[in-house]
Amino acid sequence: MTDSTNRNRPLTIAMCAGEASGDLLGAHLIKALQERRPDAQFIGIGGPKMQALGFKSLYDQEKLAVRGFAEVVKRLPEILKIRKGLIQDMLDWRPDVFVGIDAPDFNLGVEAKLKQAKIATVHYVSPSVWAWRRGRVNKIVHQTNKVLCLFPMEPQLYIDAGGKAEFVGHPMAETMPMEADQVAARDELGLPQGIPVFALMPGSRVSEIDYMAPVFLEAAKLLQMRYPNARFVLPAATAASRARLQYYLTKPVFQSLPIVVTEGQAAKAATAADVVMVTSGTATLEVALCKRPMVISYKISPLTYAYVRPKIKVPHVGLPNILLNKEVVPELMQDRAKPEFVALAVSEWYESPDRIASLHADFNLLHHELRRNTAALSAQAVLAEVKEGR
């Protein structure tokens, strides 16, 4: 497609969102772009939320939404075929800008090819280069024209490497209330007021659940001995995770636990709780934005841990501790991820109201720092990459 043909057609913004979280980010971005450029058209790969706004998806997003090494290997030929097809489609179509939304293993390869072909590219959501494999920064700078970052410490890494990057805030901080209502959350989940409530968040993937659910459930039993009237809430992210959690809950050793399992509603479960047991990952940020004390714990296979640990370049693994640059919540990792340690850390939080008040102040500061008009800032950054006159 020639430049003159480009100028005669509507502004064309291509996007690729590889899974449900990317579809949500993409939908918010499309809305913000449509407010600024109602003439724009949107193509690429997207899910139902993006398509509901007029986005034309050239491939089925579900085919990219795979997790786990074995599943990726099994689907790799199909994924590579889609990526090759998308690159060719973009080279033929020549959009005014291409936005790869998260999914760095898929999108950065696409962006590199398009950037070589003089098509403007933006990568939305920086990979965790601040945590490990920092050498990726230099590669990413050559693969894409601009990176949109959810965390404030990220842009400088790209700028120092000669690239362009902007902090646009975290969408979770924008959508979650500054003050979480514990009374309402308990009422909605059918949990009593005025008694100890503890949330268990052992992860969304079956592999995480197999490592962490037994640890958290054993910790819950210890907490029940300490607080006989305590109740527990356990959000299940997906049907697969719920099925795996039920497998553990039906074991005789755990059947007496007074535990409510919810369909999703992780933020509500965290809000209802006095203290949360949570695996490392984005869920820790969600709990922080609910302003709840937590104990972060995580286990992986010893072999994987031995490989990964030396590559981690930050002193903490939990997002609240990383973002606040201090250990505000305990981290019990690998050999320390034991029920008795988790239960003790939870009870120390529950019995320390002054410590909780100090944590609440830290989490309020963090929430304010991350709360930006993310979609609007992202739309502005994307349009800045479009050639003048378009």
MARGU-244090 format. One record per residue (C-alpha): y, x, z. Coordinates in steps of 0.05 Angstrom, whole numbers, plus 5000, padded with zeros to 4 digits. Layout:
BEGIN
<tiza <Y; X; Z>>
...
This chain:
BEGIN
<tiza <5000; 5000; 5000>>
<tiza <5067; 5031; 4979>>
<tiza <5129; 5038; 5022>>
<tiza <5166; 4988; 4979>>
<tiza <5110; 4938; 4990>>
<tiza <5114; 4951; 5065>>
<tiza <5188; 4936; 5064>>
<tiza <5176; 4869; 5029>>
<tiza <5126; 4843; 5080>>
<tiza <5135; 4823; 5153>>
<tiza <5137; 4876; 5206>>
<tiza <5063; 4892; 5218>>
<tiza <5039; 4915; 5286>>
<tiza <4966; 4935; 5291>>
<tiza <4929; 4937; 5357>>
<tiza <4860; 4953; 5382>>
<tiza <4836; 4926; 5450>>
<tiza <4764; 4944; 5467>>
<tiza <4749; 4897; 5525>>
<tiza <4774; 4838; 5566>>
<tiza <4826; 4878; 5606>>
<tiza <4855; 4905; 5542>>
<tiza <4857; 4835; 5512>>
<tiza <4900; 4812; 5570>>
<tiza <4947; 4872; 5564>>
<tiza <4950; 4861; 5489>>
<tiza <4967; 4787; 5497>>
<tiza <5025; 4803; 5544>>
<tiza <5050; 4856; 5496>>
<tiza <5046; 4809; 5436>>
<tiza <5087; 4756; 5473>>
<tiza <5140; 4807; 5490>>
<tiza <5141; 4833; 5418>>
<tiza <5146; 4763; 5390>>
<tiza <5208; 4750; 5433>>
<tiza <5241; 4811; 5401>>
<tiza <5212; 4805; 5331>>
<tiza <5190; 4734; 5315>>
<tiza <5178; 4757; 5243>>
<tiza <5122; 4805; 5264>>
<tiza <5049; 4798; 5246>>
<tiza <4992; 4827; 5287>>
<tiza <4925; 4854; 5262>>
<tiza <4868; 4899; 5286>>
<tiza <4816; 4885; 5339>>
<tiza <4830; 4838; 5396>>
<tiza <4799; 4784; 5440>>
<tiza <4811; 4710; 5450>>
<tiza <4877; 4717; 5488>>
<tiza <4908; 4759; 5432>>
<tiza <4880; 4714; 5378>>
<tiza <4909; 4652; 5411>>
<tiza <4978; 4683; 5397>>
<tiza <4964; 4691; 5323>>
<tiza <4932; 4760; 5324>>
<tiza <4883; 4771; 5266>>
<tiza <4821; 4808; 5292>>
<tiza <4785; 4844; 5236>>
<tiza <4723; 4858; 5279>>
<tiza <4689; 4825; 5340>>
<tiza <4719; 4855; 5403>>
<tiza <4655; 4841; 5441>>
<tiza <4619; 4894; 5400>>
<tiza <4663; 4948; 5432>>
<tiza <4658; 4922; 5503>>
<tiza <4599; 4965; 5525>>
<tiza <4591; 5002; 5591>>
<tiza <4541; 5053; 5615>>
<tiza <4514; 5114; 5579>>
<tiza <4449; 5083; 5556>>
<tiza <4484; 5021; 5527>>
<tiza <4535; 5064; 5491>>
<tiza <4481; 5108; 5460>>
<tiza <4443; 5046; 5437>>
<tiza <4504; 5015; 5404>>
<tiza <4536; 5080; 5380>>
<tiza <4520; 5072; 5305>>
<tiza <4551; 5003; 5304>>
<tiza <4612; 5026; 5343>>
<tiza <4623; 5086; 5297>>
<tiza <4617; 5040; 5237>>
<tiza <4670; 4994; 5265>>
<tiza <4716; 5053; 5280>>
<tiza <4707; 5081; 5209>>
<tiza <4721; 5012; 5180>>
<tiza <4783; 5002; 5224>>
<tiza <4812; 5069; 5204>>
<tiza <4802; 5053; 5130>>
<tiza <4833; 4984; 5140>>
<tiza <4894; 5015; 5173>>
<tiza <4901; 5068; 5119>>
<tiza <4898; 5013; 5066>>
<tiza <4944; 4966; 5104>>
<tiza <4992; 5018; 5132>>
<tiza <5020; 4980; 5191>>
<tiza <5089; 4997; 5218>>
<tiza <5057; 5020; 5283>>
<tiza <4987; 5022; 5313>>
<tiza <4977; 5010; 5388>>
<tiza <4911; 5032; 5418>>
<tiza <4902; 4994; 5484>>
<tiza <4861; 5034; 5534>>
<tiza <4790; 5049; 5509>>
<tiza <4809; 5122; 5498>>
<tiza <4741; 5145; 5472>>
<tiza <4749; 5095; 5414>>
<tiza <4824; 5089; 5404>>
<tiza <4847; 5161; 5408>>
<tiza <4802; 5180; 5350>>
<tiza <4832; 5123; 5309>>
<tiza <4902; 5144; 5328>>
<tiza <4890; 5216; 5309>>
<tiza <4870; 5196; 5238>>
<tiza <4929; 5149; 5230>>
<tiza <4979; 5198; 5258>>
<tiza <4955; 5249; 5206>>
<tiza <4969; 5196; 5153>>
<tiza <5041; 5188; 5179>>
<tiza <5028; 5121; 5212>>
<tiza <5063; 5115; 5280>>
<tiza <5015; 5109; 5338>>
<tiza <5022; 5090; 5411>>
<tiza <4968; 5095; 5464>>
<tiza <4976; 5042; 5518>>
<tiza <4946; 5064; 5586>>
<tiza <4939; 5138; 5597>>
<tiza <4869; 5163; 5613>>
<tiza <4863; 5193; 5683>>
<tiza <4884; 5262; 5661>>
<tiza <4918; 5274; 5728>>
<tiza <4850; 5269; 5763>>
<tiza <4804; 5310; 5719>>
<tiza <4799; 5346; 5652>>
<tiza <4875; 5359; 5649>>
<tiza <4864; 5398; 5585>>
<tiza <4858; 5331; 5550>>
<tiza <4934; 5324; 5554>>
<tiza <4945; 5374; 5499>>
<tiza <4894; 5340; 5454>>
<tiza <4923; 5271; 5467>>
<tiza <4993; 5295; 5450>>
<tiza <4967; 5316; 5381>>
<tiza <4928; 5251; 5372>>
<tiza <4983; 5200; 5385>>
<tiza <5060; 5195; 5380>>
<tiza <5072; 5164; 5448>>
<tiza <5033; 5147; 5512>>
<tiza <5051; 5087; 5555>>
<tiza <5034; 5102; 5627>>
<tiza <5018; 5055; 5685>>
<tiza <5031; 5106; 5739>>
<tiza <5096; 5144; 5752>>
<tiza <5065; 5214; 5757>>
<tiza <5035; 5211; 5688>>
<tiza <5092; 5217; 5636>>
<tiza <5113; 5287; 5658>>
<tiza <5044; 5314; 5642>>
<tiza <5053; 5294; 5569>>
<tiza <5126; 5314; 5566>>
<tiza <5108; 5384; 5592>>
<tiza <5057; 5389; 5536>>
<tiza <5110; 5372; 5483>>
<tiza <5093; 5298; 5476>>
<tiza <5127; 5232; 5488>>
<tiza <5108; 5186; 5546>>
<tiza <5139; 5129; 5586>>
<tiza <5124; 5097; 5653>>
<tiza <5120; 5022; 5641>>
<tiza <5094; 5000; 5709>>
<tiza <5027; 4970; 5728>>
<tiza <5015; 4898; 5705>>
<tiza <4975; 4883; 5769>>
<tiza <5036; 4900; 5811>>
<tiza <5078; 4853; 5769>>
<tiza <5030; 4793; 5775>>
<tiza <5010; 4800; 5848>>
<tiza <5057; 4772; 5902>>
<tiza <5094; 4820; 5947>>
<tiza <5070; 4783; 6008>>
<tiza <4997; 4761; 6007>>
<tiza <4983; 4696; 6044>>
<tiza <4922; 4707; 6088>>
<tiza <4921; 4637; 6117>>
<tiza <4921; 4604; 6049>>
<tiza <4868; 4652; 6023>>
<tiza <4821; 4636; 6081>>
<tiza <4832; 4562; 6072>>
<tiza <4816; 4566; 5998>>
<tiza <4752; 4606; 6011>>
<tiza <4730; 4562; 6069>>
<tiza <4737; 4618; 6120>>
<tiza <4760; 4603; 6192>>
<tiza <4828; 4627; 6218>>
<tiza <4833; 4670; 6279>>
<tiza <4767; 4707; 6274>>
<tiza <4749; 4775; 6244>>
<tiza <4737; 4772; 6168>>
<tiza <4714; 4832; 6129>>
<tiza <4709; 4838; 6053>>
<tiza <4656; 4877; 6016>>
<tiza <4674; 4903; 5947>>
<tiza <4615; 4947; 5924>>
<tiza <4636; 4950; 5851>>
<tiza <4627; 4909; 5788>>
<tiza <4574; 4950; 5753>>
<tiza <4501; 4942; 5771>>
<tiza <4494; 5017; 5780>>
<tiza <4551; 5017; 5831>>
<tiza <4522; 4958; 5867>>
<tiza <4454; 4992; 5874>>
<tiza <4487; 5051; 5908>>
<tiza <4540; 5016; 5950>>
<tiza <4516; 4945; 5966>>
<tiza <4462; 4969; 6015>>
<tiza <4513; 5014; 6049>>
<tiza <4565; 4959; 6057>>
<tiza <4514; 4906; 6078>>
<tiza <4485; 4953; 6131>>
<tiza <4556; 4967; 6155>>
<tiza <4567; 4891; 6158>>
<tiza <4506; 4884; 6203>>
<tiza <4535; 4937; 6250>>
<tiza <4602; 4901; 6250>>
<tiza <4568; 4835; 6266>>
<tiza <4538; 4868; 6328>>
<tiza <4607; 4891; 6349>>
<tiza <4642; 4826; 6330>>
<tiza <4591; 4769; 6337>>
<tiza <4638; 4716; 6308>>
<tiza <4656; 4758; 6247>>
<tiza <4650; 4730; 6177>>
<tiza <4643; 4767; 6111>>
<tiza <4666; 4754; 6039>>
<tiza <4637; 4787; 5977>>
<tiza <4669; 4776; 5908>>
<tiza <4622; 4781; 5849>>
<tiza <4658; 4804; 5786>>
<tiza <4607; 4782; 5734>>
<tiza <4543; 4741; 5728>>
<tiza <4503; 4806; 5725>>
<tiza <4535; 4834; 5788>>
<tiza <4525; 4768; 5824>>
<tiza <4451; 4768; 5807>>
<tiza <4444; 4839; 5833>>
<tiza <4481; 4823; 5897>>
<tiza <4437; 4763; 5909>>
<tiza <4377; 4809; 5902>>
<tiza <4402; 4847; 5963>>
<tiza <4426; 4786; 6002>>
<tiza <4358; 4754; 5998>>
<tiza <4325; 4813; 6032>>
<tiza <4303; 4792; 6103>>
<tiza <4345; 4846; 6135>>
<tiza <4410; 4815; 6107>>
<tiza <4393; 4740; 6107>>
<tiza <4426; 4727; 6174>>
<tiza <4494; 4755; 6153>>
<tiza <4547; 4700; 6151>>
<tiza <4573; 4719; 6082>>
<tiza <4610; 4680; 6028>>
<tiza <4599; 4703; 5956>>
<tiza <4656; 4685; 5909>>
<tiza <4659; 4681; 5833>>
<tiza <4710; 4736; 5820>>
<tiza <4772; 4723; 5863>>
<tiza <4773; 4795; 5888>>
<tiza <4847; 4793; 5906>>
<tiza <4836; 4728; 5944>>
<tiza <4777; 4757; 5981>>
<tiza <4816; 4819; 6000>>
<tiza <4876; 4777; 6022>>
<tiza <4831; 4735; 6066>>
<tiza <4802; 4796; 6100>>
<tiza <4826; 4837; 6159>>
<tiza <4795; 4900; 6131>>
<tiza <4761; 4914; 6063>>
<tiza <4703; 4959; 6046>>
<tiza <4714; 4980; 5974>>
<tiza <4686; 5029; 5923>>
<tiza <4732; 5079; 5891>>
<tiza <4767; 5054; 5828>>
<tiza <4820; 5004; 5806>>
<tiza <4796; 4956; 5861>>
<tiza <4828; 5002; 5912>>
<tiza <4896; 4991; 5880>>
<tiza <4884; 4916; 5881>>
<tiza <4869; 4918; 5955>>
<tiza <4931; 4960; 5968>>
<tiza <4974; 4909; 5931>>
<tiza <4943; 4855; 5976>>
<tiza <4970; 4899; 6033>>
<tiza <4903; 4904; 6067>>
<tiza <4873; 4963; 6105>>
<tiza <4811; 4990; 6071>>
<tiza <4755; 5040; 6075>>
<tiza <4741; 5073; 6008>>
<tiza <4670; 5095; 5997>>
<tiza <4629; 5117; 5937>>
<tiza <4562; 5148; 5919>>
<tiza <4534; 5172; 5853>>
<tiza <4472; 5211; 5836>>
<tiza <4472; 5281; 5866>>
<tiza <4466; 5312; 5797>>
<tiza <4526; 5274; 5770>>
<tiza <4566; 5289; 5833>>
<tiza <4551; 5364; 5826>>
<tiza <4577; 5361; 5754>>
<tiza <4639; 5318; 5766>>
<tiza <4665; 5344; 5833>>
<tiza <4689; 5413; 5809>>
<tiza <4728; 5380; 5752>>
<tiza <4768; 5334; 5798>>
<tiza <4837; 5365; 5806>>
<tiza <4868; 5319; 5859>>
<tiza <4858; 5323; 5935>>
<tiza <4840; 5248; 5939>>
<tiza <4797; 5201; 5899>>
<tiza <4826; 5133; 5921>>
<tiza <4885; 5109; 5880>>
<tiza <4928; 5089; 5941>>
<tiza <4920; 5159; 5970>>
<tiza <4933; 5192; 5902>>
<tiza <4995; 5150; 5888>>
<tiza <5024; 5159; 5958>>
<tiza <5005; 5232; 5958>>
<tiza <4974; 5228; 6027>>
<tiza <4911; 5200; 6059>>
<tiza <4934; 5132; 6083>>
<tiza <4863; 5103; 6081>>
<tiza <4797; 5138; 6096>>
<tiza <4752; 5162; 6039>>
<tiza <4677; 5167; 6055>>
<tiza <4645; 5198; 5994>>
<tiza <4574; 5218; 5977>>
<tiza <4539; 5245; 6040>>
<tiza <4591; 5211; 6084>>
<tiza <4580; 5143; 6051>>
<tiza <4535; 5119; 6107>>
<tiza <4535; 5050; 6141>>
<tiza <4551; 5077; 6210>>
<tiza <4612; 5117; 6184>>
<tiza <4638; 5057; 6143>>
<tiza <4630; 5009; 6202>>
<tiza <4665; 5056; 6250>>
<tiza <4724; 5066; 6201>>
<tiza <4729; 4990; 6191>>
<tiza <4730; 4976; 6266>>
<tiza <4782; 5030; 6277>>
<tiza <4828; 4993; 6229>>
<tiza <4813; 4925; 6259>>
<tiza <4830; 4950; 6329>>
<tiza <4894; 4987; 6309>>
<tiza <4950; 4936; 6293>>
<tiza <5005; 4989; 6297>>
<tiza <4968; 5032; 6246>>
<tiza <4960; 4971; 6201>>
<tiza <5035; 4956; 6205>>
<tiza <5050; 5028; 6182>>
<tiza <5001; 5021; 6125>>
<tiza <5033; 4955; 6104>>
<tiza <5100; 4991; 6098>>
<tiza <5068; 5045; 6054>>
<tiza <5035; 4993; 6009>>
<tiza <5101; 4955; 6002>>
<tiza <5135; 5018; 5977>>
<tiza <5078; 5030; 5929>>
<tiza <5082; 4958; 5903>>
<tiza <5157; 4963; 5891>>
<tiza <5148; 5029; 5854>>
<tiza <5094; 5002; 5807>>
<tiza <5128; 4935; 5796>>
<tiza <5164; 4936; 5729>>
<tiza <5172; 4887; 5672>>
<tiza <5111; 4921; 5640>>
<tiza <5105; 4879; 5577>>
<tiza <5179; 4882; 5561>>
<tiza <5183; 4958; 5572>>
<tiza <5120; 4968; 5530>>
<tiza <5147; 4924; 5474>>
<tiza <5212; 4964; 5474>>
<tiza <5173; 5030; 5471>>
<tiza <5128; 5006; 5414>>
<tiza <5187; 4981; 5372>>
<tiza <5222; 5048; 5383>>
<tiza <5166; 5080; 5341>>
<tiza <5179; 5033; 5282>>
<tiza <5219; 5064; 5225>>
<tiza <5292; 5046; 5220>>
<tiza <5306; 4986; 5177>>
<tiza <5241; 4950; 5194>>
